[in-house]
């Protein structure tokens, strides 16, 4: 059993306070998983990522051409190791736990993308995350061209001007690609997306305790995120922790006194303080996968 100083939550908090270039994405993601699976060894799973990179190095010997290394990396992950998108159970929370993705070989675009990024970085490849709407991507930044890699589709490669094809699959041609859709995702962005995914999964099945845990870790990354401060209060209210909920929602109103939902939140606070039953309009926001 871990001590308070070495609890997964404390270790996660310490990791996400590091500068971007020092933040270990895989370690932080595994610390998220360790709250669900206290028995897992973070170091063991990090070593498995090291091993994947060594497999590529062993096959390529002294090869240094980045595109050849990238090609073998994609072959290693999606053909030899058979990593694949979990289309049958997309909203299974296990798809968001990096240990489960490595053990089971299935995940969502984000967690499969994290594996691709982590192994790619170990190989010195110029890869980065892309917070594409509803479908996380990885970008390879080459000297001559940039490529978009789809980890959910076996590492399928596209040129950036083909991104509309993917967007059409998600939105049926109703949304046009915008510049911000293809911006680089920082490590904190990816961790926030991971926790937003978990939050959404748990809210949708009524698991308020786990949803709250996801929100509280989101607040370690983004302490002043207005929506997360509000949702922490709403989840506390759903769990019957009325005084804490009222305090949290009052803090939200201080952060966002002119928010469009401010009047509704004030009504909820009044009900909490008066001990009245809450209505059904306290919806918690859910995010994209």
URFENBEL-V543084 format. One record per backbone hydrogen bond with DSSP energy under -1.0 kcal/mol. CO is the residue of the C=O (numbers start at 1). NH is the residue of the N-H. Records with the same first field share a line. If there is no record, write none. Layout:
CO = NH + NH
This chain:
3 = 6
7 = 11
8 = 12
9 = 13
10 = 14
11 = 15
12 = 16
15 = 18
19 = 22 + 23
24 = 28
25 = 29
26 = 30
27 = 31
28 = 32
29 = 33
30 = 34
33 = 36 + 37
37 = 40
41 = 45
42 = 46
43 = 47
44 = 48
45 = 49
46 = 50
47 = 51
48 = 52
49 = 53
50 = 54
51 = 55
52 = 56
53 = 57
54 = 58
55 = 59
56 = 60
57 = 61
60 = 63
65 = 69
66 = 70
67 = 71
68 = 72
69 = 73
70 = 74
71 = 75
72 = 76
73 = 77
74 = 78
75 = 79 + 80
76 = 81
77 = 83
84 = 107
85 = 87
89 = 92
92 = 95
93 = 96
94 = 97
97 = 101
98 = 102
99 = 103
100 = 104
101 = 105
105 = 84
107 = 86
108 = 112
109 = 113
110 = 114
111 = 115
112 = 116
113 = 117
114 = 118
115 = 119
116 = 120
117 = 121
118 = 122
119 = 123
120 = 125
121 = 124
125 = 127
126 = 141
128 = 139
129 = 185
130 = 132 + 137
132 = 135
137 = 130
138 = 149
139 = 128
140 = 142 + 147
145 = 142
147 = 140
148 = 158
149 = 138
150 = 153 + 155
153 = 156
156 = 150
158 = 148
159 = 162
160 = 163
162 = 165
163 = 167
164 = 168
165 = 169
166 = 170
167 = 171
168 = 172
171 = 174
178 = 181
179 = 182
180 = 183
183 = 131
186 = 190
187 = 191
188 = 192
189 = 193
190 = 194
191 = 195
192 = 196
193 = 197
194 = 198
195 = 199
196 = 200
197 = 201
198 = 202
199 = 203
200 = 204
202 = 207
203 = 206
206 = 208
207 = 211
208 = 212
209 = 213
210 = 214
211 = 215
212 = 216
213 = 217
214 = 218
215 = 219
217 = 221
218 = 222
222 = 225
225 = 229
226 = 230
227 = 231
228 = 232
229 = 233
230 = 234
231 = 235
232 = 236
233 = 237
234 = 238
235 = 239
236 = 241
237 = 240
240 = 242
241 = 245
242 = 246
243 = 247
244 = 248
245 = 249
246 = 250
247 = 251
248 = 252
249 = 253
250 = 254
251 = 255
252 = 256
256 = 259
259 = 262
261 = 265
262 = 266
263 = 267
264 = 268
265 = 269
266 = 270
267 = 271
268 = 272
269 = 273
270 = 274
271 = 276
